[in-house]
Amino acid sequence: MRVVLQRVKRAQVTVNKTVIGKIGTGVVLLVGFTDGDGPAEIEYCTRKITRARIFTDADGKMNQNIQAVGGAILAVSQFTLYANTRRGNRPSFTAAEEAEKAHRHYEQFVTCLRETGIPVATGQFGADMQVDLVNDGPVTIIYDTNNK
């Protein structure tokens, strides 16, 4: 499982010219799955992301987590996180998990995030989405369960 986290001032995702998910302060998560991913990887990423001290405190130090600042999450599925670019100019996506399984895992991940009490907005799995965001920092962190 790979997740690219970006700390944001605000973000939204649009499908067919309709905004389907929107947050203010918080994080955008681009989420991808590969074969072998399951509940352990989902729980690991949920724990790491929700506890990450990436928001500034009164002293300007990154010392607070998303709950401490009343932030929200926008989770967007993105199979291209498993692109293989080693050969040629066209990426291969064979390492990305099959769509039906990835969809189930994405929904499980969103449920796990919501169980923490943090507000979670989402994109639409498998859709052509436009994600607009205002990076804060910028702060970008990559979680990969193969590199725990």
C-alpha positions as CSV (number, residue, x, y, z in Angstrom):
1,M,0.0,0.0,0.0
2,R,1.3,3.4,-0.9
3,V,-0.1,6.7,0.3
4,V,1.2,10.2,-0.7
5,L,0.1,12.6,2.0
6,Q,0.1,16.4,1.3
7,R,-0.7,18.9,4.0
8,V,-3.2,21.4,2.6
9,K,-5.0,24.7,3.5
10,R,-7.9,23.4,1.4
11,A,-8.7,20.8,-1.3
12,Q,-11.5,19.5,-3.4
13,V,-12.1,16.7,-5.9
14,T,-14.4,17.1,-8.9
15,V,-16.0,14.5,-11.2
16,N,-17.9,15.5,-14.3
17,K,-17.8,19.2,-13.2
18,T,-19.4,18.4,-9.8
19,V,-17.5,18.8,-6.6
20,I,-17.9,15.5,-4.8
21,G,-15.4,16.0,-1.9
22,K,-14.1,19.1,-0.2
23,I,-12.1,19.9,2.9
24,G,-10.4,22.9,4.6
25,T,-7.3,22.5,6.7
26,G,-6.0,18.9,6.6
27,V,-4.4,16.4,4.3
28,V,-5.0,15.0,0.9
29,L,-4.2,11.3,0.6
30,L,-3.4,9.7,-2.8
31,V,-3.9,6.0,-2.2
32,G,-2.8,3.0,-4.1
33,F,-2.8,-0.8,-3.5
34,T,-0.8,-3.7,-4.7
35,D,-1.3,-7.5,-4.5
36,G,-0.9,-8.8,-0.9
37,D,-2.3,-5.6,0.7
38,G,-5.0,-6.1,3.3
39,P,-6.1,-5.2,6.8
40,A,-2.7,-5.0,8.3
41,E,-1.5,-2.5,5.7
42,I,-4.7,-0.4,6.0
43,E,-4.4,-0.3,9.8
44,Y,-0.7,0.6,9.7
45,C,-1.3,3.5,7.3
46,T,-4.3,4.7,9.2
47,R,-2.3,4.8,12.5
48,K,0.7,6.5,10.9
49,I,-1.3,9.1,9.1
50,T,-3.7,10.0,11.9
51,R,-0.8,10.3,14.5
52,A,1.7,12.1,12.2
53,R,2.8,15.3,13.9
54,I,2.9,17.4,10.8
55,F,1.0,20.5,11.8
56,T,2.6,23.5,13.5
57,D,2.1,24.3,17.1
58,A,2.1,27.8,18.7
59,D,5.9,27.9,18.5
60,G,5.9,27.1,14.8
61,K,7.2,23.6,15.1
62,M,5.6,20.6,13.4
63,N,4.3,19.1,16.6
64,Q,0.6,18.5,16.2
65,N,-1.5,15.8,14.5
66,I,-4.5,16.3,12.4
67,Q,-7.0,15.9,15.3
68,A,-5.2,18.5,17.4
69,V,-5.8,21.1,14.6
70,G,-9.4,20.0,13.8
71,G,-8.3,19.0,10.3
72,A,-10.0,16.8,7.7
73,I,-8.9,14.2,5.2
74,L,-9.6,14.0,1.5
75,A,-8.8,10.4,0.3
76,V,-8.4,9.8,-3.4
77,S,-7.7,6.4,-5.0
78,Q,-4.7,6.5,-7.4
79,F,-3.5,3.2,-9.0
80,T,-0.7,5.1,-10.8
81,L,1.3,5.2,-7.6
82,Y,2.4,1.7,-8.6
83,A,3.7,2.8,-12.0
84,N,6.8,1.0,-13.2
85,T,8.9,3.4,-15.2
86,R,12.1,1.3,-15.6
87,R,11.7,0.5,-19.3
88,G,10.6,2.6,-22.2
89,N,8.5,5.7,-22.0
90,R,5.1,4.3,-21.2
91,P,4.6,3.3,-17.6
92,S,3.4,-0.2,-16.7
93,F,0.7,-0.5,-14.0
94,T,0.9,-4.3,-13.6
95,A,1.9,-3.9,-10.0
96,A,-1.3,-2.1,-9.1
97,E,-3.9,-4.3,-7.5
98,E,-6.8,-5.5,-9.6
99,A,-9.6,-2.9,-9.6
100,E,-12.2,-4.9,-7.7
101,K,-9.9,-5.8,-4.8
102,A,-8.4,-2.3,-4.8
103,H,-11.9,-0.8,-4.6
104,R,-12.7,-2.9,-1.5
105,H,-9.4,-2.0,0.1
106,Y,-10.0,1.7,-0.6
107,E,-13.4,1.5,1.0
108,Q,-12.0,-0.3,4.0
109,F,-9.2,2.3,4.3
110,V,-11.8,5.2,4.3
111,T,-13.9,3.4,6.9
112,C,-10.8,2.9,9.1
113,L,-10.0,6.6,8.8
114,R,-13.5,7.6,9.6
115,E,-13.5,5.4,12.7
116,T,-10.8,7.7,14.2
117,G,-13.4,10.5,14.3
118,I,-11.6,12.6,11.7
119,P,-13.9,14.0,9.0
120,V,-13.1,12.2,5.7
121,A,-14.2,13.3,2.2
122,T,-13.4,11.1,-0.8
123,G,-13.0,11.0,-4.5
124,Q,-14.8,8.4,-6.7
125,F,-13.0,5.2,-7.2
126,G,-12.1,4.6,-10.8
127,A,-13.4,7.9,-12.0
128,D,-11.6,10.6,-14.0
129,M,-11.1,13.1,-11.2
130,Q,-9.7,16.6,-10.9
131,V,-8.1,17.4,-7.6
132,D,-7.5,21.0,-6.6
133,L,-5.5,21.8,-3.6
134,V,-3.5,24.5,-1.9
135,N,-0.4,22.9,-0.4
136,D,0.6,24.0,3.1
137,G,4.3,24.2,3.6
138,P,4.5,22.3,1.3
139,V,4.6,19.2,3.3
140,T,4.5,15.9,1.4
141,I,5.1,12.5,3.0
142,I,5.1,9.1,1.3
143,Y,4.0,6.0,3.2
144,D,4.8,2.6,1.7
145,T,4.0,-0.5,3.7
146,N,6.8,-2.3,1.9
147,N,9.2,0.1,3.7
148,K,8.0,0.0,7.3
